[in-house]
Amino acid sequence: MAVKIRLKRIGKKKTPFYRIIVSDAKAPVQGKFVDEIGTYDPNTNPGTVKVDAEKAQKWLANGAQPTDTVAKIFKMAGVHKN
């Protein structure tokens, strides 16, 4: 099973809020997910990022591939792939 770490958009129209989730690569973006490891709020200046670093490290070590955007968010939060 290929696993991706990606963003799931929630929130109202024109006020996005994202959850950082771990899901099967073939699952739809708004569909079921395996684990939630954080949130990202781009409405604040600068954007607010809350990441459970321990869970993120565990999923990265197990082979989960972050999307480009999530990789940038991890870099901002200080979560690095080992």
C-alpha positions in Angstrom: 0.0 0.0 0.0 1.5 3.3 -1.1 1.0 5.9 1.6 0.9 9.7 1.1 1.0 12.6 3.6 -1.1 15.3 2.2 -3.5 18.2 3.1 -7.2 17.9 3.5 -9.1 21.1 3.1 -11.8 22.0 5.6 -13.3 25.4 6.5 -15.7 27.8 4.9 -15.6 29.3 1.5 -12.6 31.8 1.2 -11.3 30.9 4.6 -9.3 27.7 4.1 -8.1 25.5 6.9 -6.1 22.3 6.3 -5.5 19.1 8.2 -2.3 17.2 7.5 -3.4 13.6 7.0 -1.8 10.2 6.2 -3.8 8.3 3.6 -3.6 5.6 0.9 -2.3 7.2 -2.3 -5.4 5.9 -4.2 -7.9 7.3 -1.8 -9.7 10.5 -2.7 -8.5 13.7 -1.1 -11.7 14.2 0.9 -12.1 10.5 1.6 -11.0 8.2 4.4 -7.6 8.6 5.9 -5.4 6.6 8.2 -4.1 9.2 10.6 -4.2 12.9 11.3 -0.8 14.4 12.2 -1.4 18.1 12.3 -3.1 21.3 11.0 -2.2 24.3 8.9 -3.9 27.6 9.0 -2.9 30.0 6.1 -5.3 32.7 7.2 -2.9 34.1 9.9 0.3 36.0 9.0 2.6 34.0 9.1 0.6 30.8 8.6 0.0 28.7 11.8 1.4 25.2 11.7 0.8 22.5 14.3 2.5 19.2 13.7 2.8 16.1 15.9 6.5 15.6 15.1 6.7 12.2 16.7 3.8 10.8 14.4 5.3 12.6 11.4 8.7 11.0 12.0 7.1 7.6 12.4 5.2 7.8 9.1 8.2 9.1 7.2 10.4 6.3 8.6 7.7 3.8 7.5 7.9 5.1 3.9 5.1 7.6 3.6 5.8 10.2 0.9 4.8 13.8 1.7 3.4 16.0 -1.1 5.5 19.0 -2.1 3.3 21.4 0.0 3.5 19.1 3.0 7.3 18.8 2.7 7.5 22.7 2.8 5.2 22.7 5.9 7.4 20.1 7.6 10.5 22.2 6.8 8.8 25.2 8.4 7.8 23.1 11.5 11.3 21.6 11.8 10.3 18.0 11.0 13.0 16.3 8.9 13.1 13.0 7.1 15.7 10.7 8.6 
